[in-house]
């Protein structure tokens, strides 16, 4: 079985025929046949603690052969476009630095590089420029914690994400303000902030379109991915 972990279920929207399944302690889970492998998809909210808890919950119940951190990422590299698929070669965060394996299969045109995991949504273009100085091409809030759990269990780790927001763009609203303690997003906070000015609303709608494009391209890529595991394990 493969384990795919994202923050939110809508990041899996590009994958069709998911069968929702109830898993105690997790916000959302589903199963899917992925390139001949049975996969369990989990979305447990934003942030390290939510992602690592999801990984530990599934690994305590299921026999998993590989772990995949997936979903959306923010671009730090200004050459990235919304909807680009990003395959990380390495993931770095508070837990340390981890190698991310490269999936096999006909992936198409994907971007590659290092991914940096941080504690908060990166809200501004200036903050993204500062993070770019750390040598990463993309940023997220979960991958390094998932990589750490995979390493603890001796499992191969992959990181495949799609770009939802660009390096040169500020976020339309304060998503950190909209994040609840359980890792979910408050729609009331997001839309309430967006309605304060017309410019914010139009930018939020553009981000929504870019996120939908990211989900579609990510789904197409994941459908084509193969996750080889060497005979000797990790």
N, C-alpha and C positions, 0 to 999 in steps of 0.2 A: 504494500500500500504506500502511496505517496501522501504526504501531508503538505498542504498549501495554506499559508497563513497570511491574511490581509487584515487591515484595520476595520473596513466596512464592507458589508455585503454588496453594495453597488459597485465595488471595484471588480467583482466577479461577473458583472452584467454581460460581458462579452462571451461568457461560456454558457451555451444553451444546454438544456436537458438536465440541469442540476436537480437532484432529489433532496429536498430539505429533510433533515433528520434532527431529532431532539437530542442534545447532549447536555447533561447536567452541568451547570456552572459556566456555560459559554453563551454568548449573546446570539450567535447564529452558526449553523453548520449545515453542510450538504455533502452529498456524495456524487461522484461523476466518473464515467469511464474516460480516461485521458490517455490517448495513444496506446490503448491496450492495457493500461494500468488502472486499477481501482484507485481513486483519489478521494480524500476527504478534504473539503474546503472549509476553512474556519475564519470567521470575522468576529473578533472579540473586543473591538474598540481600539482607539488610538493610544499609542505610547508603549514604552518598553515593558512595563509590568503587565499590561493586558496581553501583549503578544507572548511573553514568556509563560504566563499562566496558561494560555491556550495551548502552547506546545506541550507543556508538562501534563496537562489534562489528557490530551489525546495519546501521548506516549505512554501514559500509565494504563491505557485501556486497549490500545491497538498495536499490532506489529507493523511498524513503519520502516521502510527501507531507505527513504530519503526525505529531507525537509526542504521546502521551498518558501522563501519569503517573497511575497508578491504584492500586487496592488499598485498604487500610484507613488510617484516620487516627484520632487521639485528639481528643476534644472538649475545647476550651478554653471554649467558650460553654456555660454551665450549662443553657441551654434546649434543647440538642441531645439527641436520644434515640438509643439504639443502633439501628443499621440505617438511620439518616437518610443520604441521599445528599448529599454536599457537593461543590458545583461552585465551585472557587476562581476568584476574579476576579484575584487576584495571589498570587504565591509569593515568599517572602523567605527567604534563608539566607546562609551565608558567601559564596556566589558573587555575591550581589547581590539585587536585587529585579526580578521579571519579571512581565509581564502574562500572564495566562492567558486564552485565548479562551473564549467561551461556545459550547458545542455547540448545534446546532439539533435540532429534532425534538420529539416529545411526551414531555418528560422527567418529567412528573408533578410531585409536590411535592418540590422539592429545596431545600436550604439553600445560601446563597452567602456569600462573604466572603473574607478573607485567610487564607492557610495559611503557617505558619512551619515551616521545616525545621531540625531540631536533630541533634546528633551521637549522642544516646543515647535510649533509651526513657524517656519521662517517667513515673516510677514513682508519684508521689503527687499527691493532690488539691492539696496546698499548692504543689507545683511548677507544676502547671497554672494555678493562680491567678496565680502570678508571671508566667508566660508570657502569660497573657491581658492583662496590663498592656502588652504590646508591640503590642496592637491586632489580634491574630489571633484567628480563631474556631476554628481546628483546627491540629493539629501532626502532623508526620510526620518521616521520616528520609531521604527520597530526592528529593523533588520539585524542590528548587532546583537540584540537580546535573543532573537531566534537562533542566530548563528551560535551563540554561547550555549544554548540548550542542546542544539544538535551536536556540538562538540562534546558536551558532557555525556551524551548517550552514544558516542562513537558513530554518528550517522553523517553521511554526505550532506552537504549544504549547498543550495543553489539560491541565487537572488535574481529574480526577473521582474522588472517593474516597467511601468509606462509613464511617460512625462505628462503631468497634468497642468503644471504652471511653469512659466518661463523665467529665465534668469533675470531678464530686464524688467519684469513686471512686479509691481506691488500687489499684495492681496487686496481684494475689494472690501473685505470686512476683517475684523479681528477674530480669527478662528480660535485663538487661544482663549479669548473671552467666552466663546460659544461652546468650548469643550466642557462637558460635565465630568465629575469625578470618576464615573464608571467608563470613561473613554468614548461615550457617545456625543454626538453633536446636537445642540439645541437649535432646531429649525426656527423657533421664535426669535432667538438671539441673532441668527444669521440674517433672516429676512427683516427683522426690526432694524438692524444696523444698515442694511442695504437700502431701506426705504427713506433713510434720513436725507439722502441726496440722489438726484437722478443719475449722476455719474457712477455712484457706487452700484446702483441697480444694474446698469448696462454692463459694468465690468463683472458683476456676479453672474449675469446670464452668459457672458463670454466664457468665464471659468467653467460654468456648467456644461457648455458645448464642448470645451476642450477636454473636460473630464469624461464626457460620453465618448469622445473620439479615442481617448486613452484606454477606456474599458474595452472598446471594440478591437483596437489593435492588440491589446494584451491578450484578449480571448483568442484571437486568431493565432498569435504566437504560441500560446500555451497548448493549443490543440495540435501544433506541429512539433512540440518539444518531445524529446526523449531524454530520460534521466539515467544514464548508464552509471552503474556502481561497480567499481573494480572488484575482482575476486578477493582481494586482500582487505576489503572494507575501505574505511576512510583513508 
